[in-house]
Amino acid sequence: MYVVCKDHVELAIDMFVDEFEEAPDIVDLDQTKFIEWDPPVTCQECEQRAKFLII
Protein backbone atom coordinates (compact mmCIF):
# COMPACT_ATOMS: atom_id res chain seq x y z
CA MET A 1 0.00 0.00 0.00
CA TYR A 2 1.30 3.43 -0.95
CA VAL A 3 -0.08 6.85 -0.04
CA VAL A 4 1.20 9.44 -2.49
CA CYS A 5 0.66 12.86 -4.03
CA LYS A 6 -0.26 13.40 -7.67
CA ASP A 7 3.42 13.73 -8.65
CA HIS A 8 4.34 10.29 -7.29
CA VAL A 9 1.43 8.18 -8.57
CA GLU A 10 3.43 6.66 -11.43
CA LEU A 11 6.31 5.78 -9.11
CA ALA A 12 3.93 4.11 -6.63
CA ILE A 13 2.24 2.15 -9.43
CA ASP A 14 5.64 0.94 -10.68
CA MET A 15 6.70 -0.08 -7.16
CA PHE A 16 3.38 -1.92 -6.61
CA VAL A 17 3.69 -3.81 -9.91
CA ASP A 18 7.32 -4.72 -9.16
CA GLU A 19 6.35 -6.07 -5.75
CA PHE A 20 3.03 -7.81 -6.48
CA GLU A 21 3.23 -8.41 -10.25
CA GLU A 22 -0.32 -7.15 -10.82
CA ALA A 23 -2.04 -3.84 -11.42
CA PRO A 24 -3.06 -1.90 -8.30
CA ASP A 25 -6.32 -0.23 -7.43
CA ILE A 26 -6.04 3.54 -7.19
CA VAL A 27 -8.23 5.31 -4.65
CA ASP A 28 -8.70 9.08 -4.70
CA LEU A 29 -8.47 10.13 -1.06
CA ASP A 30 -10.57 13.24 -1.76
CA GLN A 31 -13.47 11.03 -2.88
CA THR A 32 -13.24 8.26 -0.27
CA LYS A 33 -13.71 8.24 3.49
CA PHE A 34 -12.69 5.38 5.76
CA ILE A 35 -14.55 4.43 8.94
CA GLU A 36 -11.68 3.03 11.01
CA TRP A 37 -8.55 4.37 9.29
CA ASP A 38 -7.19 7.86 8.76
CA PRO A 39 -4.79 7.94 5.80
CA PRO A 40 -1.51 9.80 6.19
CA VAL A 41 -1.75 13.50 5.43
CA THR A 42 1.49 13.71 3.44
CA CYS A 43 2.94 11.75 0.55
CA GLN A 44 5.34 9.02 1.59
CA GLU A 45 7.83 10.24 -1.05
CA CYS A 46 7.75 13.98 -0.28
CA GLU A 47 6.01 16.51 1.93
CA GLN A 48 3.10 17.33 -0.41
CA ARG A 49 -0.48 16.52 0.52
CA ALA A 50 -1.35 12.85 -0.06
CA LYS A 51 -4.01 12.47 -2.75
CA PHE A 52 -4.00 8.78 -3.77
CA LEU A 53 -3.96 5.39 -2.10
CA ILE A 54 -2.36 2.69 -4.25
CA ILE A 55 -3.48 -0.79 -3.15
Distance bins in CASP14 RR format, pairs under 12 A and 6 or more apart:
PFRMAT RR
TARGET T0000
AUTHOR 0000-0000-0000
RMODE 2
METHOD distances of the structure
MODEL  1
1 12 0 0 0 0 1 0 0 0 0 0 0
1 15 0 0 0 0 0 1 0 0 0 0 0
1 16 0 0 0 0 1 0 0 0 0 0 0
1 19 0 0 0 0 0 1 0 0 0 0 0
1 20 0 0 0 0 0 1 0 0 0 0 0
1 24 0 0 0 0 1 0 0 0 0 0 0
1 25 0 0 0 0 0 1 0 0 0 0 0
1 26 0 0 0 0 0 1 0 0 0 0 0
1 27 0 0 0 0 1 0 0 0 0 0 0
1 37 0 0 0 0 0 1 0 0 0 0 0
1 39 0 0 0 0 1 0 0 0 0 0 0
1 40 0 0 0 0 0 1 0 0 0 0 0
1 44 0 0 0 0 1 0 0 0 0 0 0
1 50 0 0 0 0 0 1 0 0 0 0 0
1 52 0 0 0 0 0 1 0 0 0 0 0
1 53 1 0 0 1 0 0 0 0 0 0 0
1 54 1 0 0 1 0 0 0 0 0 0 0
1 55 1 0 1 0 0 0 0 0 0 0 0
2 8 0 0 0 0 1 0 0 0 0 0 0
2 9 0 0 0 0 1 0 0 0 0 0 0
2 10 0 0 0 0 0 1 0 0 0 0 0
2 11 0 0 0 0 1 0 0 0 0 0 0
2 12 1 1 0 0 0 0 0 0 0 0 0
2 13 0 0 0 0 1 0 0 0 0 0 0
2 14 0 0 0 0 0 1 0 0 0 0 0
2 15 1 0 0 1 0 0 0 0 0 0 0
2 16 1 0 0 1 0 0 0 0 0 0 0
2 17 0 0 0 0 0 1 0 0 0 0 0
2 18 0 0 0 0 0 1 0 0 0 0 0
2 19 0 0 0 0 1 0 0 0 0 0 0
2 20 0 0 0 0 0 1 0 0 0 0 0
2 24 0 0 0 0 1 0 0 0 0 0 0
2 25 0 0 0 0 0 1 0 0 0 0 0
2 26 0 0 0 0 1 0 0 0 0 0 0
2 27 0 0 0 0 0 1 0 0 0 0 0
2 29 0 0 0 0 0 1 0 0 0 0 0
2 39 0 0 0 0 0 1 0 0 0 0 0
2 40 0 0 0 0 0 1 0 0 0 0 0
2 43 0 0 0 0 1 0 0 0 0 0 0
2 44 1 0 0 1 0 0 0 0 0 0 0
2 45 0 0 0 0 1 0 0 0 0 0 0
2 50 0 0 0 0 1 0 0 0 0 0 0
2 51 0 0 0 0 0 1 0 0 0 0 0
2 52 0 0 0 0 1 0 0 0 0 0 0
2 53 1 0 0 1 0 0 0 0 0 0 0
2 54 1 0 1 0 0 0 0 0 0 0 0
2 55 1 0 0 1 0 0 0 0 0 0 0
3 9 0 0 0 0 0 1 0 0 0 0 0
3 12 0 0 0 0 1 0 0 0 0 0 0
3 16 0 0 0 0 0 1 0 0 0 0 0
3 26 0 0 0 0 0 1 0 0 0 0 0
3 27 0 0 0 0 1 0 0 0 0 0 0
3 28 0 0 0 0 0 1 0 0 0 0 0
3 29 1 0 0 1 0 0 0 0 0 0 0
3 34 0 0 0 0 0 1 0 0 0 0 0
3 37 0 0 0 0 0 1 0 0 0 0 0
3 38 0 0 0 0 0 1 0 0 0 0 0
3 39 1 0 1 0 0 0 0 0 0 0 0
3 40 1 0 1 0 0 0 0 0 0 0 0
3 41 0 0 0 0 1 0 0 0 0 0 0
3 42 0 0 0 0 1 0 0 0 0 0 0
3 43 1 0 0 1 0 0 0 0 0 0 0
3 44 1 0 1 0 0 0 0 0 0 0 0
3 45 0 0 0 0 1 0 0 0 0 0 0
3 46 0 0 0 0 0 1 0 0 0 0 0
3 48 0 0 0 0 0 1 0 0 0 0 0
3 49 0 0 0 0 0 1 0 0 0 0 0
3 50 1 0 1 0 0 0 0 0 0 0 0
3 51 0 0 0 0 1 0 0 0 0 0 0
3 52 1 0 0 1 0 0 0 0 0 0 0
3 53 1 0 1 0 0 0 0 0 0 0 0
3 54 1 0 0 1 0 0 0 0 0 0 0
3 55 0 0 0 0 1 0 0 0 0 0 0
4 10 0 0 0 0 1 0 0 0 0 0 0
4 11 1 0 0 1 0 0 0 0 0 0 0
4 12 1 0 1 0 0 0 0 0 0 0 0
4 13 0 0 0 0 1 0 0 0 0 0 0
4 14 0 0 0 0 0 1 0 0 0 0 0
4 15 0 0 0 0 1 0 0 0 0 0 0
4 16 0 0 0 0 0 1 0 0 0 0 0
4 24 0 0 0 0 0 1 0 0 0 0 0
4 26 0 0 0 0 1 0 0 0 0 0 0
4 27 0 0 0 0 0 1 0 0 0 0 0
4 28 0 0 0 0 0 1 0 0 0 0 0
4 29 0 0 0 0 1 0 0 0 0 0 0
4 39 0 0 0 0 0 1 0 0 0 0 0
4 40 0 0 0 0 1 0 0 0 0 0 0
4 42 0 0 0 0 1 0 0 0 0 0 0
4 43 1 0 1 0 0 0 0 0 0 0 0
4 44 1 0 0 1 0 0 0 0 0 0 0
4 45 1 0 1 0 0 0 0 0 0 0 0
4 46 0 0 0 0 1 0 0 0 0 0 0
4 47 0 0 0 0 0 1 0 0 0 0 0
4 48 0 0 0 0 1 0 0 0 0 0 0
4 49 0 0 0 0 0 1 0 0 0 0 0
4 50 1 0 0 1 0 0 0 0 0 0 0
4 51 1 0 0 1 0 0 0 0 0 0 0
4 52 1 0 1 0 0 0 0 0 0 0 0
4 53 0 0 0 0 1 0 0 0 0 0 0
4 54 1 0 0 1 0 0 0 0 0 0 0
4 55 0 0 0 0 0 1 0 0 0 0 0
5 11 0 0 0 0 0 1 0 0 0 0 0
5 12 0 0 0 0 1 0 0 0 0 0 0
5 29 0 0 0 0 0 1 0 0 0 0 0
5 30 0 0 0 0 0 1 0 0 0 0 0
5 40 0 0 0 0 0 1 0 0 0 0 0
5 41 0 0 0 0 0 1 0 0 0 0 0
5 42 1 0 0 1 0 0 0 0 0 0 0
5 43 1 1 0 0 0 0 0 0 0 0 0
5 44 0 0 0 0 1 0 0 0 0 0 0
5 45 1 0 0 1 0 0 0 0 0 0 0
5 46 1 0 0 1 0 0 0 0 0 0 0
5 47 0 0 0 0 1 0 0 0 0 0 0
5 48 1 1 0 0 0 0 0 0 0 0 0
5 49 1 0 0 1 0 0 0 0 0 0 0
5 50 1 0 0 1 0 0 0 0 0 0 0
5 51 1 0 1 0 0 0 0 0 0 0 0
5 52 1 0 0 1 0 0 0 0 0 0 0
5 53 0 0 0 0 0 1 0 0 0 0 0
5 54 0 0 0 0 0 1 0 0 0 0 0
6 12 0 0 0 0 0 1 0 0 0 0 0
6 26 0 0 0 0 0 1 0 0 0 0 0
6 28 0 0 0 0 0 1 0 0 0 0 0
6 29 0 0 0 0 0 1 0 0 0 0 0
6 30 0 0 0 0 0 1 0 0 0 0 0
6 43 0 0 0 0 1 0 0 0 0 0 0
6 45 0 0 0 0 0 1 0 0 0 0 0
6 46 0 0 0 0 0 1 0 0 0 0 0
6 48 1 0 0 1 0 0 0 0 0 0 0
6 49 0 0 0 0 1 0 0 0 0 0 0
6 50 0 0 0 0 1 0 0 0 0 0 0
6 51 1 0 1 0 0 0 0 0 0 0 0
6 52 1 0 0 1 0 0 0 0 0 0 0
7 43 1 0 0 1 0 0 0 0 0 0 0
7 45 0 0 0 0 1 0 0 0 0 0 0
7 46 1 0 0 1 0 0 0 0 0 0 0
7 47 0 0 0 0 0 1 0 0 0 0 0
7 48 1 0 0 1 0 0 0 0 0 0 0
7 49 0 0 0 0 0 1 0 0 0 0 0
7 50 0 0 0 0 0 1 0 0 0 0 0
7 51 0 0 0 0 1 0 0 0 0 0 0
7 52 0 0 0 0 0 1 0 0 0 0 0
8 14 0 0 0 0 0 1 0 0 0 0 0
8 15 0 0 0 0 1 0 0 0 0 0 0
8 16 0 0 0 0 0 1 0 0 0 0 0
8 42 0 0 0 0 0 1 0 0 0 0 0
8 43 1 0 1 0 0 0 0 0 0 0 0
8 44 1 0 0 1 0 0 0 0 0 0 0
8 45 1 0 1 0 0 0 0 0 0 0 0
8 46 1 0 0 1 0 0 0 0 0 0 0
8 47 0 0 0 0 0 1 0 0 0 0 0
8 48 0 0 0 0 1 0 0 0 0 0 0
8 49 0 0 0 0 0 1 0 0 0 0 0
8 50 0 0 0 0 1 0 0 0 0 0 0
8 51 0 0 0 0 1 0 0 0 0 0 0
8 52 0 0 0 0 1 0 0 0 0 0 0
8 54 0 0 0 0 1 0 0 0 0 0 0
9 15 0 0 0 0 0 1 0 0 0 0 0
9 16 0 0 0 0 0 1 0 0 0 0 0
9 24 0 0 0 0 0 1 0 0 0 0 0
9 26 1 0 0 1 0 0 0 0 0 0 0
9 27 0 0 0 0 0 1 0 0 0 0 0
9 28 0 0 0 0 0 1 0 0 0 0 0
9 29 0 0 0 0 0 1 0 0 0 0 0
9 43 0 0 0 0 1 0 0 0 0 0 0
9 44 0 0 0 0 0 1 0 0 0 0 0
9 45 0 0 0 0 0 1 0 0 0 0 0
9 48 0 0 0 0 0 1 0 0 0 0 0
9 50 0 0 0 0 0 1 0 0 0 0 0
9 51 0 0 0 0 1 0 0 0 0 0 0
9 52 1 0 1 0 0 0 0 0 0 0 0
9 53 0 0 0 0 0 1 0 0 0 0 0
9 54 1 0 0 1 0 0 0 0 0 0 0
10 16 0 0 0 0 0 1 0 0 0 0 0
10 17 0 0 0 0 0 1 0 0 0 0 0
10 24 0 0 0 0 0 1 0 0 0 0 0
10 26 0 0 0 0 0 1 0 0 0 0 0
10 45 0 0 0 0 0 1 0 0 0 0 0
10 52 0 0 0 0 0 1 0 0 0 0 0
10 54 0 0 0 0 0 1 0 0 0 0 0
11 17 0 0 0 0 0 1 0 0 0 0 0
11 18 0 0 0 0 0 1 0 0 0 0 0
11 43 0 0 0 0 0 1 0 0 0 0 0
11 44 0 0 0 0 0 1 0 0 0 0 0
11 45 1 0 0 1 0 0 0 0 0 0 0
11 46 0 0 0 0 0 1 0 0 0 0 0
11 52 0 0 0 0 0 1 0 0 0 0 0
11 54 0 0 0 0 1 0 0 0 0 0 0
12 18 0 0 0 0 0 1 0 0 0 0 0
12 19 0 0 0 0 0 1 0 0 0 0 0
12 24 1 0 0 1 0 0 0 0 0 0 0
12 25 0 0 0 0 0 1 0 0 0 0 0
12 26 0 0 0 0 1 0 0 0 0 0 0
12 27 0 0 0 0 0 1 0 0 0 0 0
12 43 0 0 0 0 1 0 0 0 0 0 0
12 44 0 0 0 0 1 0 0 0 0 0 0
12 45 1 0 0 1 0 0 0 0 0 0 0
12 46 0 0 0 0 0 1 0 0 0 0 0
12 50 0 0 0 0 0 1 0 0 0 0 0
12 51 0 0 0 0 0 1 0 0 0 0 0
12 52 1 0 0 1 0 0 0 0 0 0 0
12 53 0 0 0 0 1 0 0 0 0 0 0
12 54 1 0 1 0 0 0 0 0 0 0 0
12 55 0 0 0 0 0 1 0 0 0 0 0
13 19 0 0 0 0 0 1 0 0 0 0 0
13 20 0 0 0 0 0 1 0 0 0 0 0
13 22 0 0 0 0 0 1 0 0 0 0 0
13 23 1 0 0 1 0 0 0 0 0 0 0
13 24 1 0 0 1 0 0 0 0 0 0 0
13 25 0 0 0 0 0 1 0 0 0 0 0
13 26 1 0 0 1 0 0 0 0 0 0 0
13 52 0 0 0 0 1 0 0 0 0 0 0
13 53 0 0 0 0 0 1 0 0 0 0 0
13 54 1 0 0 1 0 0 0 0 0 0 0
13 55 0 0 0 0 0 1 0 0 0 0 0
14 20 0 0 0 0 0 1 0 0 0 0 0
14 23 0 0 0 0 0 1 0 0 0 0 0
14 24 0 0 0 0 0 1 0 0 0 0 0
14 45 0 0 0 0 0 1 0 0 0 0 0
14 54 0 0 0 0 1 0 0 0 0 0 0
15 21 0 0 0 0 0 1 0 0 0 0 0
15 24 0 0 0 0 1 0 0 0 0 0 0
15 44 0 0 0 0 0 1 0 0 0 0 0
15 45 0 0 0 0 1 0 0 0 0 0 0
15 54 0 0 0 0 1 0 0 0 0 0 0
16 22 0 0 0 0 1 0 0 0 0 0 0
16 23 0 0 0 0 1 0 0 0 0 0 0
16 24 1 0 1 0 0 0 0 0 0 0 0
16 25 0 0 0 0 1 0 0 0 0 0 0
16 26 0 0 0 0 1 0 0 0 0 0 0
16 52 0 0 0 0 0 1 0 0 0 0 0
16 53 0 0 0 0 0 1 0 0 0 0 0
16 54 1 0 1 0 0 0 0 0 0 0 0
16 55 0 0 0 0 1 0 0 0 0 0 0
17 23 1 0 0 1 0 0 0 0 0 0 0
17 24 1 0 0 1 0 0 0 0 0 0 0
17 54 0 0 0 0 1 0 0 0 0 0 0
18 24 0 0 0 0 0 1 0 0 0 0 0
19 54 0 0 0 0 0 1 0 0 0 0 0
19 55 0 0 0 0 0 1 0 0 0 0 0
20 54 0 0 0 0 0 1 0 0 0 0 0
20 55 0 0 0 0 1 0 0 0 0 0 0
22 55 0 0 0 0 0 1 0 0 0 0 0
23 54 0 0 0 0 0 1 0 0 0 0 0
23 55 0 0 0 0 0 1 0 0 0 0 0
24 52 0 0 0 0 1 0 0 0 0 0 0
24 53 0 0 0 0 1 0 0 0 0 0 0
24 54 1 0 1 0 0 0 0 0 0 0 0
24 55 1 0 1 0 0 0 0 0 0 0 0
25 32 0 0 0 0 0 1 0 0 0 0 0
25 52 0 0 0 0 0 1 0 0 0 0 0
25 53 0 0 0 0 1 0 0 0 0 0 0
25 54 1 0 0 1 0 0 0 0 0 0 0
25 55 1 0 1 0 0 0 0 0 0 0 0
26 32 0 0 0 0 0 1 0 0 0 0 0
26 51 0 0 0 0 0 1 0 0 0 0 0
26 52 1 0 1 0 0 0 0 0 0 0 0
26 53 1 0 0 1 0 0 0 0 0 0 0
26 54 1 0 1 0 0 0 0 0 0 0 0
26 55 0 0 0 0 1 0 0 0 0 0 0
27 33 0 0 0 0 0 1 0 0 0 0 0
27 34 0 0 0 0 1 0 0 0 0 0 0
27 37 0 0 0 0 0 1 0 0 0 0 0
27 39 0 0 0 0 1 0 0 0 0 0 0
27 50 0 0 0 0 0 1 0 0 0 0 0
27 51 0 0 0 0 1 0 0 0 0 0 0
27 52 1 0 0 1 0 0 0 0 0 0 0
27 53 1 0 1 0 0 0 0 0 0 0 0
27 54 1 0 0 1 0 0 0 0 0 0 0
27 55 1 0 0 1 0 0 0 0 0 0 0
28 39 0 0 0 0 0 1 0 0 0 0 0
28 50 0 0 0 0 0 1 0 0 0 0 0
28 51 1 0 0 1 0 0 0 0 0 0 0
28 52 1 0 0 1 0 0 0 0 0 0 0
28 53 0 0 0 0 1 0 0 0 0 0 0
28 54 0 0 0 0 0 1 0 0 0 0 0
29 37 0 0 0 0 0 1 0 0 0 0 0
29 38 0 0 0 0 0 1 0 0 0 0 0
29 39 1 0 1 0 0 0 0 0 0 0 0
29 40 0 0 0 0 1 0 0 0 0 0 0
29 41 0 0 0 0 1 0 0 0 0 0 0
29 42 0 0 0 0 0 1 0 0 0 0 0
29 43 0 0 0 0 0 1 0 0 0 0 0
29 49 0 0 0 0 1 0 0 0 0 0 0
29 50 1 0 0 1 0 0 0 0 0 0 0
29 51 1 0 1 0 0 0 0 0 0 0 0
29 52 1 0 0 1 0 0 0 0 0 0 0
29 53 1 0 1 0 0 0 0 0 0 0 0
29 54 0 0 0 0 0 1 0 0 0 0 0
29 55 0 0 0 0 0 1 0 0 0 0 0
30 39 0 0 0 0 0 1 0 0 0 0 0
30 49 0 0 0 0 1 0 0 0 0 0 0
30 50 0 0 0 0 0 1 0 0 0 0 0
30 51 1 0 0 1 0 0 0 0 0 0 0
30 52 0 0 0 0 1 0 0 0 0 0 0
30 53 0 0 0 0 0 1 0 0 0 0 0
31 51 0 0 0 0 0 1 0 0 0 0 0
31 52 0 0 0 0 0 1 0 0 0 0 0
31 53 0 0 0 0 0 1 0 0 0 0 0
32 39 0 0 0 0 1 0 0 0 0 0 0
32 51 0 0 0 0 0 1 0 0 0 0 0
32 52 0 0 0 0 0 1 0 0 0 0 0
32 53 1 0 0 1 0 0 0 0 0 0 0
32 55 0 0 0 0 0 1 0 0 0 0 0
33 39 0 0 0 0 1 0 0 0 0 0 0
33 53 0 0 0 0 0 1 0 0 0 0 0
34 40 0 0 0 0 0 1 0 0 0 0 0
34 53 0 0 0 0 1 0 0 0 0 0 0
34 55 0 0 0 0 0 1 0 0 0 0 0
37 53 0 0 0 0 1 0 0 0 0 0 0
37 55 0 0 0 0 0 1 0 0 0 0 0
38 50 0 0 0 0 0 1 0 0 0 0 0
38 53 0 0 0 0 0 1 0 0 0 0 0
39 49 0 0 0 0 0 1 0 0 0 0 0
39 50 1 0 0 1 0 0 0 0 0 0 0
39 51 0 0 0 0 1 0 0 0 0 0 0
39 52 0 0 0 0 1 0 0 0 0 0 0
39 53 1 0 0 1 0 0 0 0 0 0 0
39 54 0 0 0 0 0 1 0 0 0 0 0
39 55 0 0 0 0 0 1 0 0 0 0 0
40 47 0 0 0 0 0 1 0 0 0 0 0
40 48 0 0 0 0 0 1 0 0 0 0 0
40 49 0 0 0 0 1 0 0 0 0 0 0
40 50 1 0 1 0 0 0 0 0 0 0 0
40 51 0 0 0 0 0 1 0 0 0 0 0
40 52 0 0 0 0 0 1 0 0 0 0 0
40 53 0 0 0 0 1 0 0 0 0 0 0
41 47 0 0 0 0 1 0 0 0 0 0 0
41 48 0 0 0 0 0 1 0 0 0 0 0
41 49 1 0 0 1 0 0 0 0 0 0 0
41 50 1 0 0 1 0 0 0 0 0 0 0
41 51 0 0 0 0 0 1 0 0 0 0 0
42 48 1 0 0 1 0 0 0 0 0 0 0
42 49 1 0 0 1 0 0 0 0 0 0 0
42 50 1 0 1 0 0 0 0 0 0 0 0
42 51 0 0 0 0 0 1 0 0 0 0 0
43 49 1 0 0 1 0 0 0 0 0 0 0
43 50 1 0 1 0 0 0 0 0 0 0 0
43 51 1 0 0 1 0 0 0 0 0 0 0
43 52 0 0 0 0 1 0 0 0 0 0 0
43 53 0 0 0 0 0 1 0 0 0 0 0
43 54 0 0 0 0 0 1 0 0 0 0 0
44 50 1 0 0 1 0 0 0 0 0 0 0
44 51 0 0 0 0 0 1 0 0 0 0 0
44 52 0 0 0 0 0 1 0 0 0 0 0
44 53 0 0 0 0 0 1 0 0 0 0 0
44 54 0 0 0 0 0 1 0 0 0 0 0
45 51 0 0 0 0 0 1 0 0 0 0 0
45 52 0 0 0 0 0 1 0 0 0 0 0
45 54 0 0 0 0 0 1 0 0 0 0 0
END
